[in-house]
């Protein structure tokens, strides 16, 4: 399937993910006109060596949790817009986070590139640039912003695009997290340049959530990849059960961000695992 075929299919279904992709393509072209690849490669952070995600996820002294900074979402609206990136991410780090996920999509999630830059400035943990990656330019951009990990969403990429973007990321020393929602996406998207495979329990088409997606797919993810369960994890018991099922890491955002103090919320959550 070509990119155009994918876009046509997306445009026909008309869900929120399709709207995000169309908007993102416009934003990418605008960014290219504003900042060249050479300018990105000349940034101070571009030459830094990335942290290795596996080392932090499997560190027995950490929780395996990738804690997310997210101001808002298309389904919930404003989640938390009163705390700074520094306050939240420092709280997550103190609570034992293995990595930090930073939303940089502005139009739908209220994020911005500056959030990633600020998180990099005040943390010594792997940072995931949480965005809708469609173009190699965004990979270079992620490195320039201080990211250690990029996210590739199988639902919006062809297998060829996954391979190209993953290879581009690995060439820059970045870690690659592939996100899937079902067996078909998993089987068609696996390639050698991935570090981790995440099962998103939230359907990005209608935003319904079911942790069962993780249990359905865990045995089908090759053991050479880190296994990450994403979204819909709202109680400590779920972490225990998902770990017993074979997951190494857990991406949690809204459950912490909806609280007045996300860092404290994570600390309380971790104390019950």
C-alpha positions, -999 to 999 in steps of 0.1 A, spaced: 0 0 0 14 34 -9 13 65 13 -14 80 -9 -35 48 -6 -32 51 32 -42 87 32 -72 80 10 -83 52 33 -78 75 63 -97 104 47 -127 81 41 -130 68 76 -131 104 91 -120 96 126 -99 119 148 -67 101 140 -72 109 103 -77 145 111 -45 145 132 -25 130 103 -38 156 78 -29 184 101 5 170 110 15 168 73 7 205 70 28 212 102 57 192 89 59 212 56 57 244 75 85 234 99 107 225 70 103 260 56 111 275 90 141 254 101 164 235 77 178 200 84 213 216 85 201 240 112 186 211 132 219 191 129 237 222 142 218 224 174 236 218 207 216 187 216 219 169 182 254 155 190 245 142 225 245 104 230 211 90 237 202 70 268 195 34 261 158 27 269 164 -10 277 189 -2 304 163 20 322 132 -1 317 149 -33 330 167 -15 359 155 -34 390 157 -1 410 132 16 387 95 9 381 94 2 343 69 31 341 72 56 312 54 85 328 38 110 305 34 148 305 2 156 287 -18 188 291 -49 178 271 -63 152 247 -90 153 220 -112 130 241 -108 146 275 -100 182 267 -79 199 293 -63 174 317 -38 195 336 -26 229 324 -15 244 357 18 225 364 51 230 345 71 204 327 99 208 352 75 202 382 58 172 367 88 154 352 110 160 383 82 145 403 80 115 380 117 110 381 117 111 420 89 85 420 110 60 400 100 66 364 122 46 339 115 71 312 95 102 304 70 107 276 65 143 264 37 152 241 49 177 214 17 178 193 3 213 197 -30 212 177 -47 182 194 -27 177 226 -16 212 236 21 202 235 51 220 221 87 214 212 98 236 241 83 211 266 108 185 253 136 209 255 127 218 291 123 182 301 158 174 287 173 203 306 161 191 340 162 153 337 187 125 332 162 99 320 153 87 285 128 110 269 102 98 244 91 124 218 53 115 218 40 127 185 27 115 152 58 107 132 53 106 94 85 121 80 123 116 84 125 154 91 107 147 124 133 121 134 161 147 129 139 172 148 135 148 177 172 144 181 177 181 180 152 186 207 169 162 231 148 131 226 162 96 232 131 77 218 107 82 190 73 67 185 61 50 153 24 44 152 16 14 129 -20 26 123 -7 56 103 23 41 86 29 15 59 53 -13 67 78 4 43 75 37 62 80 20 95 112 5 82 125 37 67 117 58 98 131 32 122 163 29 102 167 67 101 162 69 139 187 41 146 213 59 123 210 88 147 213 67 178 177 70 188 156 42 204 125 32 185 91 23 201 66 9 177 29 13 187 3 -13 176 -33 -18 184 -40 -53 170 -23 -84 156 -25 -73 119 -6 -41 127 20 -60 147 26 -87 121 30 -62 92 51 -37 110 79 -57 128 114 -49 116 149 -52 129 154 -16 139 129 -16 167 138 -15 204 104 -19 219 68 -27 209 40 -10 227 4 -21 227 -19 9 229 -50 -1 249 -67 31 236 -83 29 202 -70 61 184 -101 61 162 -128 65 189 -106 66 221 -123 36 238 -99 18 262 -94 -19 270 -63 -34 286 -74 -67 271 -56 -56 239 -23 -60 258 -31 -95 270 -42 -105 235 -10 -95 219 18 -101 245 26 -136 233 28 -125 197 55 -99 204 90 -114 198 111 -117 229 139 -96 215 118 -65 219 109 -47 251 72 -52 256 53 -20 267 16 -17 277 3 17 269 -28 37 282 -57 27 303 -36 16 333 -53 31 363 -44 8 393 -13 -8 407 -28 -43 404 -28 -39 366 10 -34 367 14 -66 386 -8 -85 363 7 -71 331 42 -78 343 32 -114 351 19 -116 316 53 -106 301 53 -68 298 85 -50 307 72 -14 307 41 6 312 32 40 297 10 60 320 -1 96 315 -37 106 321 -40 86 354 -13 108 369 -19 140 350 -55 143 360 -44 148 396 -34 181 411 2 169 417 11 142 391 44 135 407 28 128 440 1 107 423 28 85 407 46 82 440 14 70 457 7 46 428 42 31 429 40 25 467 11 1 461 28 -20 434 
